Amino acid sequence: MKIAMIGFGQAGGKIVDRFLEHDEVTGSNIVRSAIAVNTAEADLYGLDYIPEDNRILIGRARVKGHGVGADNELGAEIAEEDIDEIQNAVDRVPVHEIDAFLIVAGLGGGTGSGGSPVLAKHLKRIYTEPVYGLGILPGTDEGGIYTLNAARSFQTFVREVDNLLVFDNDAWRKSGESVEGGYAEMNEEIVRRFSVLFDAGEVSAGDDVGESVVDSSEVINTLGSGGISTVGYAVEELNSYESGGLLSRFRNNSADTDSANLTNRITSLVRKATLGRLTLPINDDGGQSAERALMVVSGPPEYLNRKGIERGRKWLEEQTGSMEVRGGDYPVDEKNVAAAVLLSGVHDVPRIKELQQWAIEAQENIDEIQQESEANLESLVEDEEDELDPLF
């Protein structure tokens, strides 16, 4: 799948930069065009792989390159005012070569949370290609203003994109971990998981072709349910079995036994990816948990088989309650077998309900504060008028 990625704000820019680094290391060439948009000049300077011509500073006249200070309303206003500057960079995207746009943004700050929905609405008005979002939810320990920003932005962002892929920092933050180290590790997880999905089906001359190929149309159809999506991932290193273990049994046993072991491994990985740590945790209440699902199993071609793919897909159907489950394999020259599972149009997400409730309560508090401020202002004005009356 070929994507034009736009990183909006600090977190979005860093993640897109990391996707480009992954492309360079692996040669996957997922990202056909990369753009970073920010109101803070220093954040743009900190990028390593996004071309300088594609680092767009907006809001010069209003914030002088110093950012919006977690004010996502100001971030949205600036994005609307300077949308033509962003469009000038998008004009350089080889649209005929891409399958979709992906806007990446942290939803807790000001620039990304405010500006990304504005850009999504703009792109959908102009282009026929799908416009997806990758939204990063802040941890609950990052402060109330960031949670409020995320609650506000989430509602708008999910409405403006064709599908919102979500990564919840709160579910991935480790206790005692430094903020900088935590973000770096989480960005790595984001790129690892989504790269398996986006890279599936992209083959060049001489590459191995999967028995059940997953291409960009399968990903697009899965995301076509709209709403929000979450991704699971599981990996098993083949090297761990080299010394008289499972790998040696693969080499010595009959073909039937080999096939059974391969099938069991694939099924196990699909289960681990689905039931393990998702990018956005969901409740498993026994009912339908997703409108559509997609599984991709990658690894050396000799460790992939059709029976394992079919069994994994069947299990995913039963687990999610969805009849629209796609699945396939993606042969790669690596020393591990991995499974990525995309659940699209997910239901019953505790974190989202929590955000929505927090936004309602915060808005009520804001209204009370504003009313109190207005009352205090009126009282001050009346006091000043009373003091001035004797002079006239």
C-alpha positions as CSV (number, residue, x, y, z in Angstrom):
1,M,0.0,0.0,0.0
2,K,1.5,3.3,-1.0
3,I,0.7,6.2,1.2
4,A,1.2,10.0,1.4
5,M,1.8,10.7,5.1
6,I,1.3,14.1,6.7
7,G,2.6,14.5,10.2
8,F,0.6,17.3,11.9
9,G,2.2,18.7,15.1
10,Q,5.2,17.4,17.1
11,A,4.1,13.8,17.6
12,G,2.8,13.4,14.1
13,G,6.0,14.7,12.5
14,K,8.2,12.4,14.6
15,I,6.2,9.4,13.8
16,V,6.2,10.1,10.0
17,D,9.9,10.7,10.3
18,R,10.2,7.2,11.9
19,F,8.2,5.6,9.1
20,L,10.7,7.1,6.6
21,E,13.6,5.7,8.6
22,H,11.9,2.3,8.5
23,D,11.5,2.5,4.8
24,E,15.1,3.3,4.3
25,V,16.3,0.4,6.5
26,T,13.9,-2.2,5.1
27,G,13.6,-0.9,1.5
28,S,9.8,-1.2,1.8
29,N,9.0,2.1,0.2
30,I,5.6,2.4,1.9
31,V,5.8,6.2,2.1
32,R,5.6,7.8,-1.3
33,S,5.5,11.3,0.0
34,A,6.0,12.7,3.5
35,I,5.1,16.1,4.9
36,A,5.4,17.7,8.3
37,V,3.2,20.6,9.4
38,N,3.8,22.5,12.6
39,T,3.4,25.9,14.3
40,A,6.7,25.3,16.2
41,E,9.8,25.9,14.2
42,A,12.1,24.0,16.6
43,D,10.0,20.8,16.1
44,L,10.5,20.9,12.4
45,Y,14.3,21.3,12.8
46,G,14.3,18.1,14.9
47,L,13.3,15.9,12.0
48,D,15.9,13.8,10.2
49,Y,14.2,12.1,7.2
50,I,11.4,14.4,6.0
51,P,12.7,16.6,3.2
52,E,13.2,20.2,4.3
53,D,11.0,21.5,1.5
54,N,8.2,19.4,3.0
55,R,8.5,20.8,6.5
56,I,5.7,23.4,6.6
57,L,5.6,26.1,9.3
58,I,2.2,27.6,9.7
59,G,0.9,30.4,11.9
60,R,4.0,32.7,11.4
61,A,1.9,35.8,11.8
62,R,0.2,34.7,15.0
63,V,2.6,32.6,17.0
64,K,6.0,33.5,15.4
65,G,7.1,29.9,15.1
66,H,6.7,29.3,18.9
67,G,3.8,26.9,18.8
68,V,0.2,27.3,20.1
69,G,0.8,26.2,23.7
70,A,-1.6,23.3,23.8
71,D,-4.4,25.6,22.5
72,N,-6.1,23.3,20.0
73,E,-8.8,25.9,19.1
74,L,-5.9,28.2,18.0
75,G,-4.3,25.3,16.2
76,A,-7.6,24.8,14.2
77,E,-7.8,28.5,13.4
78,I,-4.3,28.6,12.1
79,A,-4.7,25.5,10.0
80,E,-7.8,27.0,8.4
81,E,-6.0,30.3,7.8
82,D,-2.9,28.7,6.3
83,I,-4.5,25.7,4.5
84,D,-3.1,27.0,1.2
85,E,0.5,26.7,2.5
86,I,-0.2,23.1,3.4
87,Q,-1.9,22.5,0.0
88,N,1.2,23.8,-1.8
89,A,3.2,20.9,-0.3
90,V,0.4,18.4,-1.0
91,D,0.4,19.6,-4.6
92,R,3.9,17.9,-4.9
93,V,2.5,14.5,-3.9
94,P,2.4,12.1,-6.8
95,V,-1.3,11.4,-6.2
96,H,-1.5,8.9,-9.1
97,E,1.0,6.7,-7.3
98,I,-0.6,6.6,-3.9
99,D,-3.5,4.5,-2.5
100,A,-4.4,6.8,0.4
101,F,-3.5,9.8,2.5
102,L,-2.6,9.2,6.2
103,I,-2.7,12.2,8.6
104,V,-0.7,11.4,11.8
105,A,-1.2,13.5,14.9
106,G,-1.0,13.5,18.6
107,L,-4.5,14.4,19.9
108,G,-3.3,15.9,23.2
109,G,-1.4,18.9,22.0
110,G,-2.6,22.0,20.3
111,T,-1.3,22.0,16.7
112,G,-2.0,18.4,15.8
113,S,-5.3,18.0,17.6
114,G,-6.6,21.2,16.3
115,G,-5.2,21.2,12.8
116,S,-5.5,17.5,11.7
117,P,-9.3,17.5,11.4
118,V,-9.2,20.7,9.4
119,L,-6.7,19.2,6.9
120,A,-8.7,15.9,6.7
121,K,-11.8,17.8,5.7
122,H,-9.9,19.8,3.1
123,L,-8.2,16.7,1.5
124,K,-11.5,14.8,1.3
125,R,-13.1,17.7,-0.5
126,I,-10.4,17.8,-3.2
127,Y,-9.2,14.2,-3.6
128,T,-10.9,10.9,-4.4
129,E,-8.3,8.8,-2.5
130,P,-9.2,7.7,1.0
131,V,-8.1,10.0,3.8
132,Y,-7.2,8.1,7.0
133,G,-6.1,9.4,10.4
134,L,-3.7,8.0,12.9
135,G,-4.5,9.6,16.2
136,I,-2.3,9.2,19.3
137,L,-4.2,9.5,22.6
138,P,-2.3,11.1,25.5
139,G,-1.6,9.3,28.7
140,T,-3.9,10.2,31.7
141,D,-0.8,11.4,33.5
142,E,0.0,14.0,30.9
143,G,-2.4,16.5,32.4
144,G,-6.0,17.6,32.1
145,I,-5.6,20.0,29.2
146,Y,-4.2,17.2,27.1
147,T,-7.1,14.9,27.9
148,L,-9.6,17.6,27.1
149,N,-7.8,18.4,23.8
150,A,-8.0,14.7,22.9
151,A,-11.6,14.4,23.8
152,R,-12.5,17.4,21.6
153,S,-10.2,16.5,18.7
154,F,-11.3,12.8,18.7
155,Q,-14.9,13.6,18.0
156,T,-14.0,15.9,15.1
157,F,-11.2,13.9,13.6
158,V,-13.2,10.6,13.5
159,R,-16.0,12.5,11.7
160,E,-13.7,14.0,9.0
161,V,-11.6,11.0,8.1
162,D,-12.6,7.7,6.3
163,N,-11.3,5.8,9.3
164,L,-9.4,6.7,12.4
165,L,-6.6,4.3,13.5
166,V,-5.9,4.9,17.2
167,F,-2.9,4.3,19.4
168,D,-3.5,4.9,23.1
169,N,-0.3,6.0,25.0
170,D,-2.0,5.2,28.3
171,A,-2.2,1.5,27.4
172,W,1.5,1.4,26.5
173,R,3.2,3.6,29.1
174,K,5.4,1.6,31.5
175,S,5.7,2.7,35.1
176,G,9.1,4.3,36.0
177,E,9.9,4.9,32.3
178,S,11.3,8.3,31.2
179,V,9.0,10.4,29.1
180,E,11.5,10.6,26.3
181,G,12.3,6.9,26.3
182,G,8.6,6.1,26.6
183,Y,7.7,8.1,23.5
184,A,10.5,6.6,21.5
185,E,9.5,3.1,22.3
186,M,5.8,3.8,21.6
187,N,6.7,5.4,18.3
188,E,8.6,2.2,17.4
189,E,5.6,0.1,18.2
190,I,3.4,2.3,16.0
191,V,5.7,2.0,13.1
192,R,6.2,-1.8,13.6
193,R,2.5,-2.6,13.7
194,F,1.2,-0.4,10.9
195,S,4.1,-1.1,8.6
196,V,3.2,-4.8,8.4
197,L,-0.3,-3.8,7.3
198,F,0.7,-1.1,4.8
199,D,3.6,-3.1,3.3
200,A,1.5,-6.3,2.7
201,G,1.1,-7.2,-0.9
202,E,3.9,-4.8,-2.1
203,V,6.2,-7.0,-4.1
204,S,8.9,-6.3,-6.7
205,A,10.4,-8.4,-9.4
206,G,12.0,-11.5,-8.0
207,D,10.2,-11.3,-4.6
208,D,8.2,-14.2,-3.3
209,V,4.5,-14.0,-3.7
210,G,2.2,-15.2,-1.0
211,E,-0.3,-18.0,-1.4
212,S,-3.1,-15.7,-0.2
213,V,-2.0,-12.3,-1.2
214,V,-3.2,-9.2,0.8
215,D,-3.0,-6.1,-1.3
216,S,-4.0,-2.4,-0.8
217,S,-7.6,-3.1,-1.9
218,E,-8.0,-5.5,1.0
219,V,-6.8,-2.9,3.5
220,I,-9.0,-0.2,2.0
221,N,-12.0,-2.5,2.0
222,T,-11.4,-3.3,5.7
223,L,-11.1,0.3,6.6
224,G,-14.2,1.1,4.6
225,S,-16.4,0.4,7.6
226,G,-15.4,3.8,8.9
227,G,-15.3,4.7,12.6
228,I,-12.2,3.7,14.6
229,S,-9.7,0.9,14.3
230,T,-7.2,-0.8,16.4
231,V,-4.2,-3.1,15.5
232,G,-2.7,-6.1,17.2
233,Y,0.7,-7.7,16.6
234,A,2.5,-10.8,17.6
235,V,5.9,-12.1,16.6
236,E,7.9,-15.3,17.1
237,E,11.7,-15.4,16.3
238,L,12.8,-18.5,14.4
239,N,16.3,-18.3,15.8
240,S,15.1,-19.3,19.3
241,Y,14.4,-22.9,17.9
242,E,17.6,-23.5,16.1
243,S,19.4,-25.6,18.7
244,G,17.7,-29.0,18.6
245,G,14.3,-27.4,19.0
246,L,11.2,-26.9,16.8
247,L,13.2,-25.7,13.8
248,S,15.2,-28.9,13.7
249,R,12.1,-30.9,13.9
250,F,10.7,-29.0,10.9
251,R,13.8,-30.2,9.0
252,N,13.6,-33.8,10.1
253,N,9.9,-34.6,10.3
254,S,7.6,-35.6,7.5
255,A,5.8,-33.0,5.3
256,D,2.5,-33.6,7.1
257,T,4.0,-32.9,10.5
258,D,5.7,-29.8,9.2
259,S,2.4,-28.6,7.8
260,A,0.6,-29.2,11.2
261,N,3.3,-27.3,13.1
262,L,3.2,-24.4,10.6
263,T,-0.6,-24.2,10.9
264,N,-0.5,-24.2,14.7
265,R,2.1,-21.5,14.8
266,I,0.1,-19.2,12.5
267,T,-3.1,-19.8,14.4
268,S,-1.4,-19.1,17.7
269,L,0.2,-15.9,16.4
270,V,-3.2,-14.6,15.2
271,R,-4.7,-15.3,18.6
272,K,-1.9,-13.6,20.4
273,A,-2.2,-10.6,18.1
274,T,-5.9,-10.3,18.7
275,L,-6.1,-11.0,22.4
276,G,-2.8,-9.3,23.3
277,R,-2.1,-5.6,23.6
278,L,-4.0,-3.7,20.9
279,T,-3.1,-0.2,19.9
280,L,-6.5,0.7,21.4
281,P,-7.8,-1.8,23.9
282,I,-11.5,-2.9,23.4
283,N,-13.9,-4.9,25.5
284,D,-14.4,-8.6,24.6
285,D,-18.0,-9.1,25.7
286,G,-18.7,-12.1,23.5
287,G,-20.6,-10.1,20.9
288,Q,-19.6,-8.4,17.7
289,S,-16.5,-6.4,18.5
290,A,-15.6,-5.2,15.0
291,E,-17.5,-4.5,11.8
292,R,-14.6,-5.8,9.7
293,A,-11.2,-7.4,10.3
294,L,-8.0,-8.2,8.4
295,M,-5.1,-10.4,9.3
296,V,-1.6,-10.5,7.7
297,V,1.0,-13.2,8.5
298,S,4.5,-12.4,7.4
299,G,7.7,-14.4,7.4
300,P,9.9,-16.6,5.3
301,P,7.8,-18.3,2.6
302,E,8.7,-21.8,3.9
303,Y,7.0,-21.0,7.2
304,L,3.7,-19.8,5.8
305,N,0.9,-22.1,4.6
306,R,-2.6,-21.6,3.3
307,K,-4.2,-23.9,5.9
308,G,-2.8,-21.8,8.8
309,I,-4.1,-18.6,7.1
310,E,-7.6,-20.1,6.7
311,R,-7.7,-21.4,10.2
312,G,-6.5,-18.1,11.6
313,R,-9.1,-16.2,9.6
314,K,-11.9,-18.6,10.7
315,W,-10.9,-18.1,14.4
316,L,-10.9,-14.3,13.9
317,E,-14.5,-14.5,12.4
318,E,-15.7,-16.3,15.5
319,Q,-13.8,-14.0,17.9
320,T,-15.0,-10.7,16.4
321,G,-18.5,-11.8,15.3
322,S,-17.8,-10.3,11.9
323,M,-18.5,-12.0,8.6
324,E,-16.1,-9.6,6.8
325,V,-12.7,-11.0,7.7
326,R,-9.9,-10.9,5.2
327,G,-6.6,-12.7,5.6
328,G,-3.4,-13.5,3.8
329,D,0.3,-13.9,4.0
330,Y,3.2,-11.7,3.1
331,P,6.5,-13.5,2.5
332,V,9.6,-11.6,3.7
333,D,13.2,-12.5,4.2
334,E,13.3,-12.2,8.0
335,K,14.2,-14.5,10.9
336,N,10.7,-14.4,12.4
337,V,7.1,-15.1,11.7
338,A,4.7,-12.3,12.7
339,A,0.9,-11.6,12.6
340,A,-0.8,-8.3,12.4
341,V,-4.5,-8.0,13.0
342,L,-6.6,-4.9,12.0
343,L,-10.0,-4.6,13.7
344,S,-12.0,-1.9,12.0
345,G,-15.3,-0.2,13.1
346,V,-14.7,-1.4,16.7
347,H,-17.4,-1.2,19.4
348,D,-17.4,-0.8,23.1
349,V,-14.1,1.0,23.7
350,P,-13.7,1.9,27.4
351,R,-11.0,4.6,26.7
352,I,-13.2,6.4,24.3
353,K,-16.2,6.4,26.7
354,E,-13.9,7.7,29.4
355,L,-12.7,10.5,27.1
356,Q,-16.2,11.5,26.2
357,Q,-17.3,11.6,29.8
358,W,-14.3,13.6,30.8
359,A,-15.0,16.1,28.0
360,I,-18.6,16.5,29.3
361,E,-17.5,17.1,32.9
362,A,-14.7,19.4,31.8
363,Q,-17.1,21.4,29.6
364,E,-19.4,21.8,32.6
365,N,-16.6,23.0,34.8
366,I,-15.5,25.4,32.1
367,D,-19.0,26.8,31.9
368,E,-19.0,27.3,35.7
369,I,-15.6,29.0,35.6
370,Q,-16.8,31.3,32.8
371,Q,-20.0,32.1,34.6
372,E,-18.1,32.8,37.8
373,S,-15.6,35.0,35.9
374,E,-18.4,37.0,34.3
375,A,-20.1,37.4,37.7
376,N,-16.8,38.6,39.2
377,L,-16.3,41.0,36.4
378,E,-19.8,42.4,36.8
379,S,-19.2,42.8,40.5
380,L,-16.0,44.7,39.9
381,V,-17.7,47.0,37.4
382,E,-20.5,47.7,39.9
383,D,-18.0,48.4,42.7
384,E,-16.1,50.8,40.5
385,E,-19.4,52.6,39.5
386,D,-20.4,52.9,43.2
387,E,-17.0,54.4,44.0
388,L,-17.3,56.9,41.1
389,D,-20.8,58.0,41.9
390,P,-20.0,60.5,44.7
391,L,-17.6,62.4,42.3
392,F,-20.4,63.4,40.0
